[in-house]
Amino acid sequence: MTVIATEGLSKRFPRVTALDRLSLDIAPGVTGLVGANGAGKSTLIKILLGLSPASEGKAAVLGLDVASEGGAIRERVGYMPEHDCLPPDVSATEFVVHMARMSGLPPSAARERTADTLRHVGLYEERYRPIGGYSTGMKQRVKLAQALVHDPQLVLLDEPTNGLDPVGRDEMLGLIRRVHTDFGISVLVTSHLLGELERTCDHVVVIDGGKLLRSSSTDDFTQATASLAVEVTDSDAHPDGTAALRKALEGAGIAVATVEREADGSPTSTRVLFVEVTGDPTYDAVRDAVAGLGLGLVRMEQRRHRIAEVFRTDSATADPSPGARPQPSPSQPAAGEPTPRSAAPHSPAHQHPAQQDAARQHQEGGSGDVA
Ligand SMILES: Nc1ncnc2c1ncn2[C@@H]1O[C@H](COP(=O)(O)OP(=O)(O)OP(=O)(O)O)[C@@H](O)[C@H]1O
C-alpha cells in the first residue's frame, strides 16, 4: 500500500524547474524528504495537497488524485507549513479549535480534539495564552497541533524543526515519531538536515534540483557501509601504538583513516583509527594485527555510516537519475563528517548540494548532527 505516489511529476515556474519528472512511492510510516533549500520540497507538498497544479505527470495521496480530489485529500491529510503563519492575538486553544471547525468537526468534538492534541504536543498548560507571546518551539507545536486536530491519516510537515535549538529539535522529532507510533498517522517530514531524519524516519527520500536522488529505508542508508573505531595502547616496543597498527593494517590492504572531528564538531582523539569494514575478515585482521604487535585493545567499536556519508562522492552529482545510489568512498570525507587527515581538502564545488547545505549548517553550528 502507498500513501503517496507520484509519476513523472514536474512543476515548472517561468524561470525555474522546481520538480523534474519525480516518481515516488511512499509507504505508511514516517518518511523523510530531504533536500537543500530550493530542492523542491515545499513545491511537492503543495502539489500533494491539491493546492498547486503540476505542470506534468500525476500524483495520488491516499489513493486520491491531486488534480481532481484536492478537497478530499485535505479532509484526510494534515499540513504543517514551513513559515510562521499563526495569528498572534489568539490563544492556541482558540486557533486550533478554529482549524478543527474549518476541517469540519462539530463544536464539541473540535474542543475535545483540541484539548487532546494540545496535550499531545505539550502545550496544555499554556493553551490559553496568546500565541504572540510563545517561543519558536511553542509556535512550531501549535502548527503541529492544528495539523493533527482533525485526526488525519497522513500529515505533511514542512521543516518542523526550523528555528529550533538542539533541545527543541530533539523534542519536536520525538513528537513526530510519536504521531506515528501513538496514533498510527503516517508522516512525510521535510528537512534540509540529513542527520535528523536518520533518527526519526523509517524511510528517506532525497531530492535535488527537483529530481529524485535516492529513496530507500533508513537502515539501507546507514547500514550499507560501516567502519570500525579502533583504539589501542602504546607499548615499549611500539611507543606510538596507533601508528604501528595503522601501518600493519595498511600493509594488509585495509583502508584506515583518522578523523579530526566527531559528528557533533567536537575534536576526536587522534588515537582512534577508523577502519573500513569489508566483511567479517576485517575484524579478524584487526584483532590479529593488535595481538601481533603486542598492543592492548582499548576500543573496537562498530560505527554505522550516517546518511550524509552516502552523499559524499562526486557520483552523487554525476548520476542523479531515479534510483541512482552513490557509493561512499573510504578516501573522501562526508559533509560535516570527520575529515580524514590524509585526504586532500574536499572542494565545495565537488560536493553534492545537499551536502554543501549540510556542511554549511555544520559550520554555522546549526545542527551538529548533519553527519
Ligand atoms: N511560486 C513560485 N514562483 C516561482 N518560483 C518558485 C515558486 N515557488 C517555488 N519556486 C522555486 O522553485 C524551487 C523549489 O522551491 P521550494 O520552495 O519547493 O524548495 P524547498 O526544497 O522547499 O526549499 P526551502 O526549504 O528553501 O523552501 C526554488 O528554486 C524556488 O525559488
The ligand as an SDF file (V2000), in Angstrom:
LIG
                    3D

 31 33  0  0  0  0  0  0  0  0999 V2000
    5.6220   30.4380   -6.7560 N   0  0  0  0  0  0  0  0  0  0  0  0
    6.8560   30.3080   -7.2330 C   0  0  0  0  0  0  0  0  0  0  0  0
    7.2440   31.0490   -8.3000 N   0  0  0  0  0  0  0  0  0  0  0  0
    8.4810   30.9090   -8.8370 C   0  0  0  0  0  0  0  0  0  0  0  0
    9.4200   30.0590   -8.3670 N   0  0  0  0  0  0  0  0  0  0  0  0
    9.0850   29.3160   -7.3080 C   0  0  0  0  0  0  0  0  0  0  0  0
    7.8000   29.4040   -6.6740 C   0  0  0  0  0  0  0  0  0  0  0  0
    7.7540   28.5240   -5.6410 N   0  0  0  0  0  0  0  0  0  0  0  0
    8.9700   27.9370   -5.6150 C   0  0  0  0  0  0  0  0  0  0  0  0
    9.7570   28.4030   -6.6010 N   0  0  0  0  0  0  0  0  0  0  0  0
   11.1350   27.9730   -6.8920 C   0  0  0  0  0  0  0  0  0  0  0  0
   11.1260   26.5630   -7.0290 O   0  0  0  0  0  0  0  0  0  0  0  0
   12.2960   25.9970   -6.4430 C   0  0  0  0  0  0  0  0  0  0  0  0
   11.8790   24.9980   -5.3760 C   0  0  0  0  0  0  0  0  0  0  0  0
   11.3190   25.7310   -4.2710 O   0  0  0  0  0  0  0  0  0  0  0  0
   10.7580   25.0020   -2.9660 P   0  0  0  0  0  0  0  0  0  0  0  0
   10.1960   26.0780   -2.0760 O   0  0  0  0  0  0  0  0  0  0  0  0
    9.8550   23.9010   -3.3540 O   0  0  0  0  0  0  0  0  0  0  0  0
   12.0900   24.4120   -2.3480 O   0  0  0  0  0  0  0  0  0  0  0  0
   12.3130   23.7340   -0.9290 P   0  0  0  0  0  0  0  0  0  0  0  0
   13.0320   22.4690   -1.1730 O   0  0  0  0  0  0  0  0  0  0  0  0
   11.0340   23.6680   -0.1810 O   0  0  0  0  0  0  0  0  0  0  0  0
   13.3020   24.7570   -0.2440 O   0  0  0  0  0  0  0  0  0  0  0  0
   13.0510   25.6910    1.0200 P   0  0  0  0  0  0  0  0  0  0  0  0
   13.2180   24.8260    2.2040 O   0  0  0  0  0  0  0  0  0  0  0  0
   14.1170   26.7180    0.8890 O   0  0  0  0  0  0  0  0  0  0  0  0
   11.6710   26.2590    0.8930 O   0  0  0  0  0  0  0  0  0  0  0  0
   13.0980   27.1620   -5.9120 C   0  0  0  0  0  0  0  0  0  0  0  0
   14.0690   27.4920   -6.8800 O   0  0  0  0  0  0  0  0  0  0  0  0
   12.0900   28.2640   -5.7660 C   0  0  0  0  0  0  0  0  0  0  0  0
   12.6960   29.5330   -5.9270 O   0  0  0  0  0  0  0  0  0  0  0  0
  1  2  1  0
  2  3  1  0
  2  7  2  0
  3  4  2  0
  4  5  1  0
  5  6  2  0
  6  7  1  0
  6 10  1  0
  7  8  1  0
  8  9  2  0
  9 10  1  0
 10 11  1  0
 11 12  1  0
 11 30  1  0
 12 13  1  0
 13 14  1  0
 13 28  1  0
 14 15  1  0
 15 16  1  0
 16 17  2  0
 16 18  1  0
 16 19  1  0
 19 20  1  0
 20 21  2  0
 20 22  1  0
 20 23  1  0
 23 24  1  0
 24 25  2  0
 24 26  1  0
 24 27  1  0
 28 29  1  0
 28 30  1  0
 30 31  1  0
M  END
$$$$
